[in-house]
Amino acid sequence: MSEMIFTSKAFEVFDIPSLEEQMPIVRREIQPPFRFYGRFLAKHIQEAYRMELPIYVAKHIQRKVKPLRHTWVAIGGDNRGYKKYPHFEIGINRNFLYIMLCFQFHLLEKDAMARFLMKQDLSTLPEDMKIMTAHFGPEYFSLDAKNIKKGLLRLEQVKGADFQLGRVIDQHNPMLLDSELLNEYFVKTIDDLWSLYLQSMQEFSRLTKTD
């Protein structure tokens, strides 16, 4: 791929009913731009905020049969993984691409982290941001008080619940075919979410007593 873009092939891969047939297309159409944007954002974070975060492109090695509903690149965590931490993700499913700050069901001290988030005024985030309550989608919700409360209560009380917030790009948006616009959009989203990420990591460290 000469440009790091997301064509219709990247979305149509989720229509394929076989994991074996999906994976070559995922490796060709999705993983190269994921690696590019993951590195780009990690570099931006290092330069802007003096923090080094690892990058993880999902390889789906443990998945044997069931076809993919989505795939992603994660930025955050430590050298052993990211799922137990608040982290950033660029992900894709059949309908849209997203870049979000993720609090997923693997999160350590998930219920306490949910209560921490309930005390934050998330309504001050840009109004074009969305919420996802399942890490694979396929739905997203507006960032309003009702959805925030519902999503965070679910994160606190339901074992398998996720809470993610950030921006969504519909599969038909021409921005997906312009790597410069994607760079700008991703950087803006990271910057808009950075304060919440930093506060979340500070609370996470306090709760788990990690550095």
N, C-alpha and C positions, 0 to 999 in steps of 0.2 A: 504493500500500500504506500503510495507516494504521499498521501495526505492522511492525517489522523482524523478520519471522519466516520460517521455511522450511517451506512446506506440501508436501504430496505432489507437487504439480506441479513443484517444484524438482528432485525426484529422478526423476520420470517423464520429464523432458525427455531423459534419456540413453537412453530406449527409442526415441526418434525416429530413424529411419535417415538423415535428411537434415539436413545442416548448415544449409541455407537455412531449414528449418522450425524447427530448434532455436533459432536465434539470437534471434528475437523473444521467445520465452518466457524465454530466459536474461536478456535485457535487462529483461524485466518482472518476473520472479519471483526472480532471483538477484542481479543486479548492484545493485539498490537496497539490500538489506541488506548486501551486501559493502561498498559505499561507506560505509554508516553505521557498521558495526563496524570497518572499517579506520580511519576518522577517530577513532572512539571510542578505539581502542587506541593510536593514534598520540598522541592527547592524553594518555592515561594515562601513556604512556612519557615524554612530555615533562615532565609534572608530577611523576612519581615518580622519574625517573632523569636528568632534565635532558639528554635526548638527543632530537634531532629526526630522525625517520625518515620518508622518503617513502612514499607509498601507491601501489600499482599494481593496478588492477582489470583482469584479463585481458580484452582485447577480441577476441582471435583474428582479427586483421585479416589475418594472413598465411595463415591456413587457408582453403582454397578449396573443398574437396569433402568430405574425410573428416569424419564427424560427431564431435562431442566425446565423450570418455570422462569428462572432468571439467573443472571450471573453478575459478577461485580469485581471491583478492585477496592481494597480497604487501605486507609491511611491512618495509622495510629497503633496503639498497643505497645508491645515490646518485641524482643527478638524471638519470643516463643509463641506469639499469637496476638490477636486483636479482639476476639469476640467477647471476652470478659470485661473489656474496657469500653468507655465511650470512645467512639472513633468516627471518622469520616468514611463515606462510601460514594463511589460512582457506580451505579448499577443500571441494569437494563432488563426489561421484561418485554412481553409481546406488544405493549402499547406505548411505553414511554421510557426515556432515560431519566435518571434522577441523580442528584448530588445532595447528600443529606448527612447530618449529624445523627449518629445511630446509638440508641440504647436498646440493645437486643436482648432476647430472653436468656442468653448466656451470661449476661452482665452480673458481676459479683455485687452483692448487697443491692439487688435490683429493687426491692421494695423500699429500702431507705433512699435510694437514688430517685425513685419516683416521688417520694415525699419532698425531697430536696427540690426537684423540678417544679413541684406544685407551688413552692414559695417564690419562684422566679416569675417575673412579669413577661411571659413569652409573647404577649400581645404587642410588645414594643418592637418585635422583629418586623422586617418588611412584609407588607400585606400580601405580596405575591408568593410568599412561602406556603408550603403545604405540609400536611402530616400524613405519615403512613403508619398503620398499626399492625402491619404484617410485612416482614422484610422483603418478601417476594412480590408485594403488591397483591392483586392488580389494581386496587383502589387507592385513591388518596383523597384527602379532605382539606377544606380550607382551614386556615390558622385562626379560628375564632375561639372565644372563651368556652363555648359549649364543647367543641371538639377537643380542645386542649384538656379540659377537665375529664371528659370521657376517656380519652386516650391514656392519661396519666393514672386514673383510677384502675384502668385495665392493666397497665404496666405493673402497678403495685399489687394487684390482687390475683392476676391470672398467670400461672406458671409459664406458659408458652407465649406470653405477650411481648410485643415489640413496641417501641415508640421512636419514630424517626421524623426529623423535620428538616426541611430544606426546599430545594426547587426541583421542578419537574419540567422536562422538555418532551412534548408530544412527538410521536414518531413522524409526523408530517411537517414538523417545524423545519424550515430551511436552514436554521442555525446548525443543525446536525451535519450539514455538508460544508461548513466553514470552520476550519480549525482555529482561526484567529478569534472568531466570535465565541467559540467554545472555551478557549483559554480565558478570555475576559469574563465570561459568565461564571466559570468555575472559580476563578480567583475572587470575584465579587462575593460569591456565596460563602466561600471559606472565610473571607474577611467579615462578612455580616454575622457569621456564626462563631467567630473566634472567641469572643468574650464569654459566651455561654459554654463553649468547649473548655476554656481554661478554668472557669469556675467549677464546672462539672468534674474536671480532673482533680482539682484541689479537694473537692468533697469526696470523690472516689478514693483518693490517697488517704484522707483522714479516716474514712470508714474501713479501709482495708489495711491501713498502716503500711502502705508501700511508698517508696520514694518516687 
